[in-house]
Amino acid sequence: MKVWERGAGPTLACGTGACASVVAAVLNRKTERAVTVHLPGGDLFIEWETDNHIYMTGPATYVFKGEWLEPKARS
């Protein structure tokens, strides 16, 4: 699955989008209720249980390091 966020462009992953895609695919009889969704940032395992709970399992990956620079105080 590829993700495009308005205002941000392409992103590495979207858990909500992955879950919604699985629900849509199941309702359209395209897949089973437990599947792996492949995203540029890594795979997510999505399970849509018969009680309508959705579970998402996947890695937490370090993708960025930065510093927040505070603006100089006005005199």
N, C-alpha and C positions, 0 to 999 in steps of 0.2 A: 504494500500500500504506500502511496506517496501522499504527502501532506503539503497543502498550500494554505497559509494563513494570511488573510487579508491584512495588509499593512506591514507584514513581516516577510512574506514570500515563503520559499520552501523551508520546512523545518524537518528535524530528524525523526520525530515521532509525535503521535497524538493518541493517548490512551482512550479518550472519549470517542474519537473517530474510529479507532480499531474496534471498540465494543459495539458501536452503532453499525459498523460494516458487517460484523458477525451476525448481529440480530437480523439485519436486512437479508443477508445471504441465507440464513436459516429459514426465515419466513418465505423466501422465494425458492426453497428446496434446492439450494446450490451447495450446501455443506452441512456437516454435522454440528452439534451444539458445542463441541470442544475442538478448537482448531488453533493452529499457530499462525499468527499474522506477521508477515515479513515487512519490516520498515527499514529505511536507511540507517536509523540509529540502533537497530537491533530487533530481534524477534520478541513478540509478546504472545504468551499462551492465554487464550480467552476461553472461558467456560460460561455458557448461558444455561443455568440450572433450570429444571422444570418448575421450581418455585419462583421463577423470574429474577433471581439474583444473578448478577454477572460478576465473575471473578477474573481478574487480570493478573498474570504473573509474568515478571520479566526482570531484567537486571537494572540496577541503578548505575549509570555510567557517568564518570567525570568527563565533561566535554569542554569546559572553559574555566579559565582563571583570570581574574582582573582585579583592579583596584578602583574604589569609588573616591574620586577627588572632590572634596568639599570646595565650593566657591569661596573666594576670599571675602572676608567680612568688610562691609563698607565702613569707612571712617566717619 
